[in-house]
Amino acid sequence: MINANRLWERLMQLGAIGRQEAGGVTRLSFTPEERAAKDLVKGFMLEAGLAVREDEAGNLIGRKDGTNSQAPVVLVGSHIDSVPNGGDFDGPLGVLAGVEILQAMNERGVETEHPIEVIAFTDEEGTRFGYGMIGSRSLGGRLQVEELSARDKDGVSIAEAMRQSGLEPERIVSAKREPGSVKAYVELHIEQGKVLESKGLAVGVVSGIAGPIWVKFVLEGEAGHAGTTPMTLRRDPLAAASEIMLSIEREAAKTGSSVGTVGKLEAFPGGVNVIPGRVEFTLDLRDVDEAIRDQVEEKILQDANEICGRRGVTLQVENMQRVAPVICSREVQAAALAACEAEGLETMLLPSGAGHDGMQLVDLCPVGMIFARSRDGISHNPAEYTTKEDCAHSTAVLYRTVYSLAQPNHE
């Protein structure tokens, strides 16, 4: 049905763009590396017989027409940008699998009533500007021009980077798809976890996508000499921060489904022999159940206020990002489960702890995902790996899922 060798060769070709000495891949948004990757994938889309264009957000889109030109489109895709020194499969598998299934359909003369589009979304990772899913937010109508002011480490804003790439940021709202224009969105992605591997399964069907809260904590105490300030007279914000981090670990663990991570921590002024005067750290808190997640957040903030009050430290909390969890469409889940059965693959339903572009499309259309097994659950790392066989199995499931959704019996 699909050409596994062709898919694998394209994954390896794409993985060569932005290759680092350490072995990983770096393709940040609106960079020459990303442009080269888009040009390569555009070539694959043209080889597949697709009509290719880029929209106002820089999303790369390849279209296979259906027999009913007025029917809403079925979208399939992912992203081709990466984190610094990332892997070859996070994002690219979904895009190239989408190209492969449409090329396979064209080669076999397979028609669908609904048009099908494969899309490589702009900047899913958010690494460069600290603000991700630019392409899917735009397509879902969730991004305004004013939000393009976020800047990278060199002070370049999203809007400026877009202009440097030949895009007009003031037109980004034109990338929005209208209600009723999209029938469904399906994304194939590596699991980025160990569940499928632990169960001996090549493919999984996603039940929901956890919604992240990103919070920045700023604690102000009193800097002092490490040798001359008695322990009882200290207002140490780092000691307070350490207590808050233990609260994060404790409260997230209680639910059995939440995860809380402190990924960034800075102490100022940062001297070996200086009690810090200010500490900043971030919290990434996630759960598929929004109510549970928010309850955990509330308890952590209560603890943080108590800890800081007791220690004589002031506390400021800044909400950096708040994304609602997404429950995947039952229709898409059913189509994917049936596709696994048709392929003779045992499968399971499982949640996604990582965020994905489909989260931004949930108000536009039914959203669903398929997972491919990840070796050792490693992701965002040069060691990220999904076997050629698992790429093929999951792409075959994607083929059947998308074909089913693009037929009139799924109206």
Sequence and secondary structure as in RCSB ss.txt:
>XXXX:A:sequence
MINANRLWERLMQLGAIGRQEAGGVTRLSFTPEERAAKDLVKGFMLEAGLAVREDEAGNLIGRKDGTNSQAPVVL
VGSHIDSVPNGGDFDGPLGVLAGVEILQAMNERGVETEHPIEVIAFTDEEGTRFGYGMIGSRSLGGRLQVEELSA
RDKDGVSIAEAMRQSGLEPERIVSAKREPGSVKAYVELHIEQGKVLESKGLAVGVVSGIAGPIWVKFVLEGEAGH
AGTTPMTLRRDPLAAASEIMLSIEREAAKTGSSVGTVGKLEAFPGGVNVIPGRVEFTLDLRDVDEAIRDQVEEKI
LQDANEICGRRGVTLQVENMQRVAPVICSREVQAAALAACEAEGLETMLLPSGAGHDGMQLVDLCPVGMIFARSR
DGISHNPAEYTTKEDCAHSTAVLYRTVYSLAQPNHE
>XXXX:A:secstr
   HHHHHHHHHHHHTTTB TTS B   TTSHHHHHHHHHHHHHHHHTT EEEE TT  EEEEE  S TTS EEE
EEEE    TTB SSTTHHHHHHHHHHHHHHHHHT   SS EEEEEES SS TTTS   HHHHHHTT   GGGGG 
B TTS BHHHHHHHTT  GGGGGGG   TTSEEEEEEEEE  SSHHHHHT SEEEEEEE EEEEEEEEEE   EE
TTTS GGG   HHHHHHHHHHHHHHHHHHHSS EEE   EEEES  TTEE SEEEEEEEEEESSHHHHHHHHHHH
HHHHHHHHHHHT EEEEEEEEE   EE  HHHHHHHHHHHHHTT    EEEESS  GGGGGTTTS EEEEEE  G
GG  SSTT    HHHHHHHHHHHHHHHHHHTSGGG 
